[in-house]
Amino acid sequence: MTHRVFGITGWKNSGKTTLTEKLVAELTRRGWTVSTVKHAHHDFDIDKEGADSFRHRQAGAMEVAVVSGRRWALMHELRGEAEPSLDSILARLAPCDLVLVEGYKREPHRKIETRRLEAKDTAPLSASDPNIVAIAADHAVSGETIPAFALDDIAVIADFIESAAGLSLEDG
């Protein structure tokens, strides 16, 4: 299955996670099923030292599934393999209306660039990435040829993403 994908990109501390979280809440409130993919630093871990699943991985398990009546998670240890491509991760996701992808700056899907004055870097990404189709900023943006939104104007940004991703009421 091919997923509808829309990205949220930007420098560290530019507001990507907050925008993603608010967009998930707004789009699900509108009735869409939304999944997310978050690109993390190489040393991240969702498991806690001492947990049974952590012990399984430490012992050498390639994959560990943790399952309960409320949720399940599958952790896959790369053990020297290359990081999987975004496409290979998307292929593992269950069907949904939209996948919001946080990070993955260099991937060729359409994305919105977040900008905050307090960000780690404030160099615009849009100038060198034709896949950036809009900007969401906490300050006035000038000199751009693509739409610029206020970072906290979630309903308008969600409208833009619905349109850009080709979501329509007939789909829902």
DSSP file (Angstrom, degrees, kcal/mol; ACC not computed):
  #  RESIDUE AA STRUCTURE BP1 BP2  ACC     N-H-->O    O-->H-N    N-H-->O    O-->H-N    TCO  KAPPA ALPHA  PHI   PSI    X-CA   Y-CA   Z-CA
    1    1 A M              0   0    0      0, 0.0     2,-0.5     0, 0.0     0, 0.0   0.000 360.0 360.0 360.0 139.7    0.0    0.0    0.0
    2    2 A T        -     0   0    0      3,-0.0     2,-0.3    89,-0.0    89,-0.0  -0.849 360.0-146.9 -95.4 127.5    1.2    3.5   -0.8
    3    3 A H        -     0   0    0     -2,-0.5     2,-0.5    92,-0.1    94,-0.1  -0.667  17.6-116.4 -92.4 147.8    0.6    5.9    2.1
    4    4 A R        -     0   0    0     92,-0.3    95,-2.8    -2,-0.3     2,-0.4  -0.742  43.5-166.6 -75.2 126.5   -0.2    9.6    1.8
    5    5 A V  E     +a   99   0A   0     -2,-0.5   105,-0.4    93,-0.2     2,-0.4  -0.950  20.3 173.9-124.4 137.2    2.9   11.2    3.3
    6    6 A F  E     -a  100   0A   0     93,-2.3    95,-2.2    -2,-0.4     2,-0.2  -0.988  20.9-143.5-140.6 135.0    3.5   14.8    4.5
    7    7 A G  E     -ab 101 111A   0    103,-2.8   105,-2.5    -2,-0.4     2,-0.5  -0.637  12.8-155.6-104.7 155.4    6.6   15.9    6.3
    8    8 A I  E     +ab 102 112A   0     93,-2.9    95,-2.6    -2,-0.2     2,-0.3  -0.991  31.5 168.4-122.1 117.4    7.4   18.3    9.1
    9    9 A T  E     + b   0 113A   0    103,-2.7   105,-3.1    -2,-0.5     2,-0.3  -0.826   9.2 117.8-129.3 164.9   11.1   19.4    8.8
   10   10 A G        -     0   0    0     -2,-0.3   105,-0.1   103,-0.2    95,-0.1  -0.866  58.2 -60.6 157.1 171.6   13.3   22.0   10.4
   11   11 A W  S >  S-     0   0    0    103,-0.5     3,-1.5    -2,-0.3     5,-0.3  -0.237  73.0 -67.9 -73.4 167.0   16.4   22.5   12.5
   12   12 A K  T 3  S+     0   0    0      1,-0.3   108,-3.0     2,-0.1   109,-0.4  -0.288 122.9  12.8 -54.7 136.7   16.7   21.3   16.1
   13   13 A N  T 3  S+     0   0    0    106,-0.2    -1,-0.3   107,-0.1   105,-0.1   0.720  88.7 123.7  64.9  25.3   14.3   23.2   18.5
   14   14 A S  S <  S-     0   0    0     -3,-1.5    -2,-0.1   105,-0.1   105,-0.1   0.486  89.0 -96.3 -93.1  -2.2   12.4   24.7   15.5
   15   15 A G  S  > S+     0   0    0     -4,-0.1     4,-2.4    99,-0.1     5,-0.2   0.605  78.6 137.0 103.6  13.0    9.0   23.4   16.8
   16   16 A K  H  > S+     0   0    0     -5,-0.3     4,-2.8     1,-0.2     5,-0.2   0.936  74.2  43.6 -59.1 -50.6    8.7   20.1   14.7
   17   17 A T  H  > S+     0   0    0      2,-0.2     4,-2.8     1,-0.2    -1,-0.2   0.911 114.5  48.8 -67.2 -42.5    7.5   17.9   17.5
   18   18 A T  H  > S+     0   0    0      2,-0.2     4,-2.4     1,-0.2    -1,-0.2   0.925 114.1  46.7 -63.0 -43.4    5.0   20.4   18.9
   19   19 A L  H  X S+     0   0    0     -4,-2.4     4,-2.6     2,-0.2    -2,-0.2   0.931 112.7  49.8 -64.1 -44.2    3.6   21.1   15.4
   20   20 A T  H  X S+     0   0    0     -4,-2.8     4,-2.6    -5,-0.2    -2,-0.2   0.939 111.5  49.1 -58.5 -47.8    3.4   17.3   14.6
   21   21 A E  H  X S+     0   0    0     -4,-2.8     4,-2.1     1,-0.2    -1,-0.2   0.917 113.4  45.7 -58.5 -46.2    1.6   16.6   17.9
   22   22 A K  H  X S+     0   0    0     -4,-2.4     4,-2.4     1,-0.2    -1,-0.2   0.869 112.5  51.0 -68.5 -36.0   -1.0   19.4   17.3
   23   23 A L  H  X S+     0   0    0     -4,-2.6     4,-3.1     2,-0.2     5,-0.3   0.899 108.2  51.9 -67.8 -39.8   -1.5   18.4   13.7
   24   24 A V  H  X S+     0   0    0     -4,-2.6     4,-2.4    -5,-0.2     5,-0.3   0.942 112.1  46.9 -59.5 -46.6   -2.1   14.7   14.8
   25   25 A A  H  X S+     0   0    0     -4,-2.1     4,-1.8    -5,-0.2    -2,-0.2   0.919 116.1  44.3 -61.7 -44.4   -4.7   15.9   17.3
   26   26 A E  H  X S+     0   0    0     -4,-2.4     4,-1.5     2,-0.2    -2,-0.2   0.928 115.4  46.2 -68.0 -46.0   -6.4   18.3   14.8
   27   27 A L  H  <>S+     0   0    0     -4,-3.1     5,-2.2     1,-0.2    -2,-0.2   0.876 114.1  47.5 -68.8 -36.7   -6.5   15.8   11.9
   28   28 A T  H ><5S+     0   0    0     -4,-2.4     3,-1.5    -5,-0.3    -1,-0.2   0.867 107.9  56.7 -70.6 -34.2   -7.8   12.9   14.0
   29   29 A R  H 3<5S+     0   0    0     -4,-1.8    -1,-0.2    -5,-0.3    -2,-0.2   0.855 103.5  55.2 -60.5 -33.4  -10.4   15.3   15.5
   30   30 A R  T 3<5S-     0   0    0     -4,-1.5    -1,-0.3    -5,-0.1    -2,-0.2   0.495 129.1 -99.9 -78.7  -4.0  -11.5   15.8   11.9
   31   31 A G  T < 5S+     0   0    0     -3,-1.5     2,-0.2     1,-0.3    -3,-0.2   0.473  78.1 132.8 103.4   2.4  -11.9   12.0   11.5
   32   32 A W      < -     0   0    0     -5,-2.2     2,-0.6    64,-0.0    -1,-0.3  -0.590  55.7-127.7 -85.3 147.6   -8.7   11.0    9.7
   33   33 A T        -     0   0    0     -2,-0.2    65,-1.7    66,-0.0    64,-1.4  -0.863  35.1-171.5 -91.2 125.9   -6.5    8.1   10.8
   34   34 A V  E     -c   98   0A   0     -2,-0.6     2,-0.3    63,-0.2    65,-0.2  -0.959  14.0-175.5-125.2 133.6   -3.0    9.4   11.2
   35   35 A S  E     -c   99   0A   0     63,-2.3    65,-2.7    -2,-0.4     2,-0.3  -0.829  13.7-148.2-116.6 163.2    0.2    7.6   11.8
   36   36 A T  E     -c  100   0A   0     -2,-0.3     2,-0.4    63,-0.2    65,-0.2  -0.959  11.1-160.5-132.6 152.1    3.6    9.2   12.4
   37   37 A V  E     -c  101   0A   0     63,-2.0    65,-3.0    -2,-0.3     2,-0.5  -0.998  14.4-165.2-126.9 127.6    7.3    8.4   11.7
   38   38 A K  E     -c  102   0A   0     -2,-0.4     2,-0.6    63,-0.2    65,-0.2  -0.959  12.9-143.8-116.8 122.6    9.9   10.2   13.7
   39   39 A H        -     0   0    0     63,-2.6     2,-0.2    -2,-0.5    -2,-0.0  -0.766  29.9-174.0 -84.9 125.8   13.5   10.2   12.7
   40   40 A A        -     0   0    0     -2,-0.6     2,-0.0     1,-0.1    -1,-0.0  -0.647  31.5 -81.4-116.5 170.0   15.6   10.1   15.9
   41   41 A H    >   -     0   0    0     -2,-0.2     3,-1.9     1,-0.1    -1,-0.1  -0.366  49.4-107.1 -67.2 154.0   19.2   10.3   16.8
   42   42 A H  T 3  S+     0   0    0      1,-0.3    -1,-0.1    -2,-0.0    -2,-0.0   0.715 114.7  53.2 -61.0 -23.2   21.1    7.0   16.4
   43   43 A D  T 3  S+     0   0    0      2,-0.0    -1,-0.3     0, 0.0    -2,-0.0   0.283  77.7 127.7 -99.4  13.4   21.4    6.3   20.1
   44   44 A F    <   -     0   0    0     -3,-1.9     2,-0.3     2,-0.0    -4,-0.0  -0.263  34.9-172.5 -66.9 156.9   17.7    6.6   21.0
   45   45 A D        -     0   0    0      1,-0.1    -2,-0.0     2,-0.0    -3,-0.0  -0.944  23.0-169.1-150.6 130.0   16.1    3.8   23.0
   46   46 A I  S    S+     0   0    0     -2,-0.3     2,-0.2     2,-0.1    -1,-0.1   0.516  71.9  83.3 -92.0  -6.2   12.4    3.3   23.8
   47   47 A D  S    S-     0   0    0      6,-0.1     2,-0.4     7,-0.0    -2,-0.0  -0.630  74.9-130.4 -98.8 154.7   13.3    0.5   26.2
   48   48 A K    >   -     0   0    0     -2,-0.2     3,-2.3     1,-0.0     6,-0.3  -0.874  28.0-105.2-108.2 137.0   14.4    0.8   29.8
   49   49 A E  T 3  S+     0   0    0     -2,-0.4     3,-0.1     1,-0.3     4,-0.0  -0.328 108.5  26.4 -56.1 133.9   17.4   -1.0   31.3
   50   50 A G  T 3  S+     0   0    0      1,-0.4    -1,-0.3     2,-0.1     2,-0.0   0.097  89.2 126.0  97.3 -22.2   16.3   -3.8   33.4
   51   51 A A  S <> S-     0   0    0     -3,-2.3     4,-2.4     1,-0.1    -1,-0.4  -0.354  72.5-116.9 -65.9 151.3   13.0   -4.3   31.6
   52   52 A D  H  > S+     0   0    0      1,-0.2     4,-2.1     2,-0.2     5,-0.1   0.915 116.6  50.2 -55.6 -45.1   12.4   -7.9   30.4
   53   53 A S  H  > S+     0   0    0      1,-0.2     4,-2.1     2,-0.2    -1,-0.2   0.882 108.7  52.2 -64.1 -37.6   12.3   -6.7   26.7
   54   54 A F  H  > S+     0   0    0     -6,-0.3     4,-2.7     1,-0.2    -1,-0.2   0.911 109.0  50.8 -61.8 -42.4   15.6   -4.8   27.3
   55   55 A R  H  X S+     0   0    0     -4,-2.4     4,-1.7     2,-0.2    -2,-0.2   0.877 107.2  53.8 -64.1 -37.9   17.1   -8.0   28.7
   56   56 A H  H  <>S+     0   0    0     -4,-2.1     5,-2.0     2,-0.2     4,-0.5   0.931 111.9  44.6 -61.1 -45.4   15.9  -10.0   25.6
   57   57 A R  H ><5S+     0   0    0     -4,-2.1     3,-1.3     1,-0.2    -2,-0.2   0.906 110.7  53.6 -66.1 -41.3   17.7   -7.5   23.3
   58   58 A Q  H 3<5S+     0   0    0     -4,-2.7    -1,-0.2     1,-0.3    -2,-0.2   0.837 103.7  57.6 -61.7 -31.5   20.8   -7.5   25.4
   59   59 A A  T 3<5S-     0   0    0     -4,-1.7    -1,-0.3    -5,-0.2    -2,-0.2   0.649 130.9 -92.9 -75.3 -13.9   20.9  -11.2   25.1
   60   60 A G  T < 5 +     0   0    0     -3,-1.3    -3,-0.2    -4,-0.5    -2,-0.1   0.469  66.5 157.9 121.1   1.9   21.0  -10.9   21.3
   61   61 A A      < -     0   0    0     -5,-2.0    -1,-0.2     1,-0.1    16,-0.1  -0.341  32.4-151.2 -59.8 137.4   17.4  -11.0   20.1
   62   62 A M  S    S+     0   0    0      1,-0.3    15,-3.1    14,-0.1     2,-0.4   0.902  81.7  18.1 -76.3 -43.6   17.1   -9.4   16.6
   63   63 A E  E     -F   76   0B   0     13,-0.2     2,-0.4    -7,-0.0    -1,-0.3  -0.988  65.0-169.8-130.2 142.6   13.4   -8.4   17.2
   64   64 A V  E     -F   75   0B   0     11,-2.4    11,-2.8    -2,-0.4     2,-0.5  -0.990   6.2-161.3-130.6 122.9   11.5   -8.1   20.4
   65   65 A A  E     -F   74   0B   0     -2,-0.4     2,-0.5     9,-0.2     9,-0.2  -0.896   1.5-162.0-102.9 132.2    7.7   -7.6   20.4
   66   66 A V  E     -F   73   0B   0      7,-2.7     7,-2.3    -2,-0.5     2,-0.4  -0.972  17.9-176.3-112.8 122.6    6.1   -6.2   23.6
   67   67 A V  E     +F   72   0B   0     -2,-0.5     2,-0.3     5,-0.2     5,-0.2  -0.960  13.0 155.9-129.6 134.8    2.4   -6.9   23.6
   68   68 A S        -     0   0    0      3,-2.1    -2,-0.0    -2,-0.4     0, 0.0  -0.836  57.4 -91.7-139.4-179.0   -0.5   -6.0   25.9
   69   69 A G  S    S+     0   0    0     -2,-0.3     3,-0.1     1,-0.2    -2,-0.0   0.584 123.9  41.2 -71.6  -9.8   -4.2   -5.6   25.7
   70   70 A R  S    S-     0   0    0      1,-0.4     2,-0.3     0, 0.0    -1,-0.2   0.737 124.8 -14.7-108.3 -32.6   -3.8   -1.9   25.0
   71   71 A R        -     0   0    0      2,-0.0    -3,-2.1     0, 0.0    -1,-0.4  -0.978  50.5-145.4-162.3 166.7   -0.8   -1.6   22.6
   72   72 A W  E     -F   67   0B   0     -2,-0.3     2,-0.4    -5,-0.2    -5,-0.2  -0.986   9.7-165.6-140.9 154.5    2.1   -3.5   21.1
   73   73 A A  E     -F   66   0B   0     -7,-2.3    -7,-2.7    -2,-0.3     2,-0.5  -0.992   8.0-153.8-138.6 144.9    5.5   -2.4   19.9
   74   74 A L  E     -F   65   0B   0     -2,-0.4     2,-0.5    -9,-0.2    -9,-0.2  -0.980   9.8-165.8-120.9 120.9    8.1   -4.1   17.8
   75   75 A M  E     -F   64   0B   0    -11,-2.8   -11,-2.4    -2,-0.5     2,-0.5  -0.906   2.9-165.0-106.2 133.0   11.8   -3.2   18.3
   76   76 A H  E     -F   63   0B   0     -2,-0.5     2,-0.4   -13,-0.2   -13,-0.2  -0.973  11.2-144.7-120.7 120.2   14.3   -4.3   15.7
   77   77 A E        -     0   0    0    -15,-3.1     4,-0.1    -2,-0.5    -2,-0.0  -0.701   1.7-154.7 -82.2 129.9   18.0   -4.2   16.5
   78   78 A L    >   -     0   0    0     -2,-0.4     3,-2.7     3,-0.1    -1,-0.1   0.847  14.4-171.4 -75.2 -33.1   20.1   -3.2   13.5
   79   79 A R  T 3  S-     0   0    0      1,-0.3     3,-0.1    -3,-0.1    -2,-0.1   0.873  80.1 -31.8  42.2  50.9   23.2   -5.0   14.7
   80   80 A G  T 3  S+     0   0    0      1,-0.3    -1,-0.3     0, 0.0     3,-0.1   0.221 108.8 127.2  95.9 -15.1   25.4   -3.6   12.0
   81   81 A E    <   -     0   0    0     -3,-2.7    -1,-0.3     1,-0.1    -3,-0.1  -0.340  68.9 -96.3 -68.3 158.2   22.7   -3.3    9.3
   82   82 A A        -     0   0    0      1,-0.1    -1,-0.1    -3,-0.1     3,-0.1  -0.388  49.0 -88.4 -68.8 152.6   22.2    0.0    7.6
   83   83 A E        -     0   0    0      1,-0.1    -1,-0.1    -3,-0.1     0, 0.0  -0.419  54.6-106.8 -58.2 135.3   19.4    2.3    8.9
   84   84 A P        -     0   0    0      0, 0.0    -1,-0.1     0, 0.0     2,-0.0  -0.310  34.1-107.6 -67.3 151.4   16.2    1.3    7.0
   85   85 A S     >  -     0   0    0      1,-0.1     4,-1.6    -3,-0.1     5,-0.2  -0.326  25.3-113.2 -71.1 159.5   14.9    3.7    4.3
   86   86 A L  H  > S+     0   0    0      1,-0.2     4,-2.9     2,-0.2     5,-0.2   0.913 118.5  56.5 -58.3 -42.5   11.8    5.8    5.0
   87   87 A D  H  > S+     0   0    0      1,-0.2     4,-2.0     2,-0.2    -1,-0.2   0.882 104.8  51.0 -58.9 -39.2   10.0    3.7    2.3
   88   88 A S  H  > S+     0   0    0      2,-0.2     4,-0.5     1,-0.2    -1,-0.2   0.849 112.0  47.1 -69.8 -31.7   10.8    0.5    4.1
   89   89 A I  H >X S+     0   0    0     -4,-1.6     3,-1.2     2,-0.2     4,-0.6   0.921 110.4  52.0 -71.6 -44.3    9.4    1.9    7.3
   90   90 A L  H >< S+     0   0    0     -4,-2.9     3,-1.1     1,-0.3    -2,-0.2   0.870 103.0  60.0 -58.7 -36.0    6.3    3.2    5.6
   91   91 A A  H 3< S+     0   0    0     -4,-2.0    -1,-0.3     1,-0.2    -2,-0.2   0.741 102.3  53.6 -64.8 -22.5    5.8   -0.3    4.1
   92   92 A R  H << S+     0   0    0     -3,-1.2    -1,-0.2    -4,-0.5    -2,-0.2   0.615  89.1 100.2 -86.2 -14.0    5.5   -1.7    7.6
   93   93 A L  S << S-     0   0    0     -3,-1.1     3,-0.1    -4,-0.6   -58,-0.0  -0.429  77.8-113.3 -77.4 147.5    2.8    0.7    8.7
   94   94 A A        -     0   0    0      1,-0.1    -1,-0.1    -2,-0.1    -2,-0.1  -0.347  51.0 -77.4 -67.9 156.6   -0.9   -0.3    8.8
   95   95 A P        +     0   0    0      0, 0.0     2,-0.3     0, 0.0    -1,-0.1  -0.270  65.8 155.3 -56.1 142.1   -3.2    1.4    6.3
   96   96 A C        -     0   0    0     -3,-0.1   -92,-0.3     1,-0.1   -62,-0.2  -0.950  52.9-109.1-158.0 171.0   -4.2    5.0    7.4
   97   97 A D  S    S+     0   0    0    -64,-1.4     2,-0.3    -2,-0.3   -93,-0.2   0.860  96.8   4.2 -76.1 -36.0   -5.3    8.2    5.8
   98   98 A L  E     - c   0  34A   0    -65,-1.7   -63,-2.3   -95,-0.1     2,-0.5  -0.994  54.9-151.5-153.8 139.6   -2.1   10.1    6.3
   99   99 A V  E     -ac   5  35A   0    -95,-2.8   -93,-2.3    -2,-0.3     2,-0.6  -0.973  14.9-155.0-111.7 120.5    1.4    9.6    7.7
  100  100 A L  E     -ac   6  36A   0    -65,-2.7   -63,-2.0    -2,-0.5     2,-0.6  -0.849  10.8-156.7 -91.8 126.5    3.1   12.6    9.1
  101  101 A V  E     -ac   7  37A   0    -95,-2.2   -93,-2.9    -2,-0.6     2,-0.6  -0.917   2.1-158.9-110.1 116.6    6.9   12.3    8.9
  102  102 A E  E     -ac   8  38A   0    -65,-3.0   -63,-2.6    -2,-0.6     2,-0.4  -0.843  65.2  -7.2 -98.1 124.8    8.9   14.3   11.4
  103  103 A G        +     0   0    0    -95,-2.6   -95,-0.1    -2,-0.6    -2,-0.1  -0.758  68.6 127.3  95.7-143.4   12.5   14.8   10.4
  104  104 A Y    >   -     0   0    0     -2,-0.4     3,-1.6     1,-0.1    -1,-0.1   0.934  36.0-179.7  49.6  52.6   13.9   13.1    7.3
  105  105 A K  T 3  S+     0   0    0      1,-0.3    -1,-0.1   -95,-0.1   -96,-0.1   0.815  73.3  47.1 -49.8 -38.6   15.1   16.5    5.9
  106  106 A R  T 3  S+     0   0    0      2,-0.1    -1,-0.3    23,-0.0    -2,-0.1   0.424  84.1 109.9 -94.9   2.2   16.6   15.0    2.8
  107  107 A E  S <  S-     0   0    0     -3,-1.6    24,-0.1     1,-0.1     0, 0.0  -0.467  72.9-123.0 -77.7 151.9   13.7   12.7    1.7
  108  108 A P  S    S+     0   0    0      0, 0.0     2,-0.2     0, 0.0    -1,-0.1   0.112  71.0 112.3 -88.7  24.1   11.8   13.7   -1.4
  109  109 A H  S    S-     0   0    0      1,-0.1  -103,-0.1  -103,-0.0     2,-0.1  -0.556  78.8 -89.8 -88.6 161.3    8.2   13.9    0.0
  110  110 A R        +     0   0    0   -105,-0.4  -103,-2.8    -2,-0.2     2,-0.3  -0.418  57.1 172.3 -67.3 143.5    6.3   17.2    0.4
  111  111 A K  E     -bd   7 132A   0     20,-2.3    22,-2.5  -105,-0.2    23,-0.9  -0.978  34.4-126.5-151.2 162.1    7.0   19.0    3.7
  112  112 A I  E     -bd   8 134A   0   -105,-2.5  -103,-2.7    -2,-0.3     2,-0.5  -0.923  28.0-135.6-108.8 137.7    6.4   22.1    5.8
  113  113 A E  E     -bd   9 135A   0     21,-2.5    23,-2.9    -2,-0.4     2,-0.4  -0.823  13.3-147.5 -96.6 127.3    9.5   23.7    7.3
  114  114 A T  E     - d   0 136A   0   -105,-3.1  -103,-0.5    -2,-0.5     2,-0.4  -0.741  16.4-174.0 -91.9 141.6    9.2   24.9   10.9
  115  115 A R  E     + d   0 137A   0     21,-2.3    23,-1.6    -2,-0.4     2,-0.4  -0.994   9.3 172.2-138.2 130.3   11.1   28.0   12.0
  116  116 A R    >   -     0   0    0     -2,-0.4     3,-1.7    21,-0.2  -105,-0.1  -0.987  37.7-128.9-132.1 146.0   11.6   29.5   15.4
  117  117 A L  T 3  S+     0   0    0     -2,-0.4    -1,-0.1     1,-0.3  -103,-0.1   0.806 111.3  52.8 -61.8 -28.1   13.8   32.3   16.4
  118  118 A E  T 3  S+     0   0    0   -105,-0.1    -1,-0.3    -3,-0.0  -104,-0.1   0.349  83.3 128.9 -89.6   6.9   15.3   30.2   19.2
  119  119 A A  S <  S-     0   0    0     -3,-1.7  -106,-0.2     1,-0.1  -105,-0.1  -0.151  73.2-113.9 -62.9 158.2   16.1   27.2   16.9
  120  120 A K  S    S+     0   0    0   -108,-3.0     2,-0.3     1,-0.2    -1,-0.1   0.865 105.3  14.3 -57.9 -38.8   19.6   25.7   16.9
  121  121 A D        -     0   0    0   -109,-0.4  -110,-0.2     2,-0.1    -1,-0.2  -0.987  60.5-168.4-137.0 143.6   20.1   27.0   13.3
  122  122 A T        +     0   0    0     -2,-0.3    -1,-0.0    -3,-0.1     3,-0.0   0.295  43.6 127.6-118.3   9.4   17.9   29.6   11.5
  123  123 A A        -     0   0    0      1,-0.1  -112,-0.1     2,-0.0    -2,-0.1  -0.514  68.8-110.2 -65.5 127.2   19.2   29.1    8.0
  124  124 A P        -     0   0    0      0, 0.0     4,-0.2     0, 0.0    -1,-0.1  -0.336  25.6-165.2 -60.9 136.7   16.2   28.6    5.7
  125  125 A L  S >> S+     0   0    0      1,-0.1     3,-1.3     2,-0.1     4,-0.6   0.705  77.8  76.3 -89.6 -24.7   15.9   25.0    4.3
  126  126 A S  G >4 S+     0   0    0      1,-0.3     3,-0.7     2,-0.2     6,-0.2   0.793  82.6  65.9 -61.7 -29.9   13.3   26.0    1.7
  127  127 A A  G 34 S+     0   0    0      1,-0.2    -1,-0.3     3,-0.0    -2,-0.1   0.825 113.0  31.4 -62.8 -30.7   15.9   27.6   -0.6
  128  128 A S  G <4 S+     0   0    0     -3,-1.3    -1,-0.2    -4,-0.2    -2,-0.2   0.346 112.2  66.9-110.9   6.1   17.6   24.3   -1.3
  129  129 A D    X<  -     0   0    0     -3,-0.7     3,-1.7    -4,-0.6    -1,-0.2  -0.882  52.4-172.3-131.4 102.8   14.7   21.9   -1.0
  130  130 A P  T 3  S+     0   0    0      0, 0.0    -1,-0.1     0, 0.0    -4,-0.1   0.626  84.6  69.5 -67.9 -10.8   12.0   22.1   -3.7
  131  131 A N  T 3  S+     0   0    0    -24,-0.1   -20,-2.3   -21,-0.1     2,-0.8   0.587  74.0  95.5 -83.0 -10.1    9.9   19.6   -1.6
  132  132 A I  E <   +d  111   0A   0     -3,-1.7   -20,-0.2   -22,-0.2   -22,-0.1  -0.742  49.1 172.3 -80.1 115.1    9.3   22.2    1.1
  133  133 A V  E     +     0   0A   0    -22,-2.5     2,-0.3    -2,-0.8   -21,-0.2   0.430  58.1  12.0-108.3  -2.5    5.9   23.6    0.0
  134  134 A A  E     -d  112   0A   0    -23,-0.9   -21,-2.5    12,-0.2     2,-0.4  -0.979  61.9-133.9-164.2 167.2    5.2   25.8    3.0
  135  135 A I  E     -de 113 148A   0     12,-2.1    14,-3.3    -2,-0.3     2,-0.5  -0.979   5.9-164.1-129.6 141.6    6.7   27.4    6.1
  136  136 A A  E     +de 114 149A   0    -23,-2.9   -21,-2.3    -2,-0.4     2,-0.3  -0.982  26.7 168.7-124.6 118.0    5.3   27.5    9.7
  137  137 A A  E     -de 115 150A   0     12,-2.5    14,-2.5    -2,-0.5    15,-0.3  -0.899  45.9-138.8-134.1 156.7    7.2   30.1   11.8
  138  138 A D  S    S+     0   0    0    -23,-1.6     2,-0.3    -2,-0.3   -22,-0.1   0.201  93.3  43.9 -94.6  14.7    6.9   32.0   15.1
  139  139 A H  S    S-     0   0    0    -24,-0.2    -2,-0.1   -23,-0.0     2,-0.1  -0.946 103.8 -71.1-149.6 166.2    8.0   35.2   13.4
  140  140 A A        -     0   0    0     -2,-0.3     2,-0.5     1,-0.0    -2,-0.1  -0.390  45.8-154.2 -63.8 137.2    7.3   37.1   10.2
  141  141 A V        +     0   0    0     -4,-0.1     2,-0.3    -2,-0.1     3,-0.1  -0.956  17.1 174.7-116.5 130.5    8.7   35.5    7.1
  142  142 A S        +     0   0    0     -2,-0.5     3,-0.1     1,-0.1     0, 0.0  -0.900  53.0  38.6-131.3 163.1    9.6   37.5    4.0
  143  143 A G  S    S+     0   0    0     -2,-0.3     2,-0.3     1,-0.3    -1,-0.1   0.668  81.7 125.7  76.8  17.6   11.2   36.8    0.7
  144  144 A E        -     0   0    0     -3,-0.1    -1,-0.3     2,-0.1     4,-0.1  -0.804  50.4-157.8-108.4 150.5    9.6   33.4    0.2
  145  145 A T  S    S+     0   0    0     -2,-0.3    -1,-0.1    -3,-0.1     3,-0.0   0.417  75.7  74.5-102.7  -0.8    7.5   32.3   -2.8
  146  146 A I  S    S-     0   0    0      1,-0.1   -12,-0.2   -12,-0.0    -2,-0.1  -0.735  98.3 -80.9-108.2 160.0    5.7   29.5   -0.8
  147  147 A P        -     0   0    0      0, 0.0   -12,-2.1     0, 0.0     2,-0.4  -0.268  41.2-157.4 -60.4 142.7    2.9   29.9    1.8
  148  148 A A  E     -e  135   0A   0    -14,-0.2     2,-0.3    -4,-0.1   -12,-0.2  -0.992  11.2-173.7-124.4 130.3    4.0   30.9    5.3
  149  149 A F  E     -e  136   0A   0    -14,-3.3   -12,-2.5    -2,-0.4     2,-0.3  -0.803  34.7 -97.5-118.0 158.1    1.8   30.3    8.3
  150  150 A A  E >   -e  137   0A   0     -2,-0.3     3,-2.2   -14,-0.2   -12,-0.2  -0.608  37.0-125.2 -69.9 136.0    2.0   31.2   11.9
  151  151 A L  T 3  S+     0   0    0    -14,-2.5   -13,-0.1    -2,-0.3    -1,-0.1   0.769 109.8  46.4 -56.6 -28.6    3.4   28.2   13.8
  152  152 A D  T 3  S+     0   0    0    -15,-0.3     2,-1.6     1,-0.1    -1,-0.3   0.317  80.6 101.2 -99.4   9.0    0.4   28.0   16.1
  153  153 A D    <>  +     0   0    0     -3,-2.2     4,-2.2     1,-0.2     3,-0.3  -0.493  45.4 162.4 -90.2  67.3   -2.3   28.4   13.4
  154  154 A I  H  >  +     0   0    0     -2,-1.6     4,-2.9     1,-0.2     5,-0.2   0.850  64.5  53.6 -61.6 -42.5   -3.0   24.6   13.5
  155  155 A A  H  > S+     0   0    0     -3,-0.2     4,-2.2     1,-0.2    -1,-0.2   0.913 112.0  45.2 -62.3 -42.5   -6.4   24.6   11.8
  156  156 A V  H  > S+     0   0    0     -3,-0.3     4,-2.2     2,-0.2    -1,-0.2   0.900 114.3  48.6 -68.3 -41.0   -5.1   26.6    8.7
  157  157 A I  H  X S+     0   0    0     -4,-2.2     4,-2.5     2,-0.2    -2,-0.2   0.908 111.0  51.0 -64.8 -41.0   -1.9   24.4    8.5
  158  158 A A  H  X S+     0   0    0     -4,-2.9     4,-2.8     2,-0.2    -2,-0.2   0.901 108.7  51.7 -63.1 -40.7   -4.1   21.3    8.8
  159  159 A D  H  X S+     0   0    0     -4,-2.2     4,-2.2    -5,-0.2    -1,-0.2   0.931 110.4  49.1 -58.2 -45.7   -6.3   22.6    5.9
  160  160 A F  H  X S+     0   0    0     -4,-2.2     4,-3.0     1,-0.2    -2,-0.2   0.918 112.3  47.1 -61.3 -45.2   -3.2   23.1    3.8
  161  161 A I  H  X S+     0   0    0     -4,-2.5     4,-2.9     2,-0.2     6,-0.3   0.909 109.2  54.0 -66.3 -42.3   -1.9   19.6    4.5
  162  162 A E  H  X>S+     0   0    0     -4,-2.8     5,-2.7     1,-0.2     4,-0.5   0.938 114.7  41.9 -54.4 -47.0   -5.4   18.1    3.8
  163  163 A S  H ><5S+     0   0    0     -4,-2.2     3,-0.9     3,-0.2    -2,-0.2   0.934 115.8  47.5 -67.2 -47.1   -5.3   19.8    0.4
  164  164 A A  H 3<5S+     0   0    0     -4,-3.0    -2,-0.2     1,-0.3    -1,-0.2   0.840 114.7  46.9 -64.8 -34.5   -1.6   19.1   -0.4
  165  165 A A  H 3<5S-     0   0    0     -4,-2.9    -1,-0.3    -5,-0.2    -2,-0.2   0.515 113.2-118.1 -86.9  -4.9   -2.0   15.4    0.6
  166  166 A G  T <<5 +     0   0    0     -3,-0.9     2,-0.4    -4,-0.5    -3,-0.2   0.786  55.5 159.9  74.7  27.0   -5.2   15.1   -1.5
  167  167 A L      < +     0   0    0     -5,-2.7     2,-0.3    -6,-0.3    -1,-0.2  -0.680  10.0 169.9 -81.7 133.7   -7.4   14.2    1.5
  168  168 A S    >>  -     0   0    0     -2,-0.4     3,-2.3     1,-0.0     4,-0.9  -0.957  48.8-104.5-140.2 161.1  -11.1   14.8    0.8
  169  169 A L  T 34 S+     0   0    0     -2,-0.3     3,-0.3     1,-0.3    -1,-0.0   0.772 116.8  66.1 -57.6 -27.3  -14.3   13.9    2.7
  170  170 A E  T 34 S+     0   0    0      1,-0.2    -1,-0.3     2,-0.2    -3,-0.0   0.769  99.9  52.9 -65.6 -23.0  -15.0   11.1    0.2
  171  171 A D  T <4        0   0    0     -3,-2.3    -1,-0.2     1,-0.2    -2,-0.2   0.838 360.0 360.0 -77.8 -33.3  -11.9    9.3    1.5
  172  172 A G     <        0   0    0     -4,-0.9    -1,-0.2    -3,-0.3    -2,-0.2   0.447 360.0 360.0 -78.5 360.0  -12.9    9.4    5.2
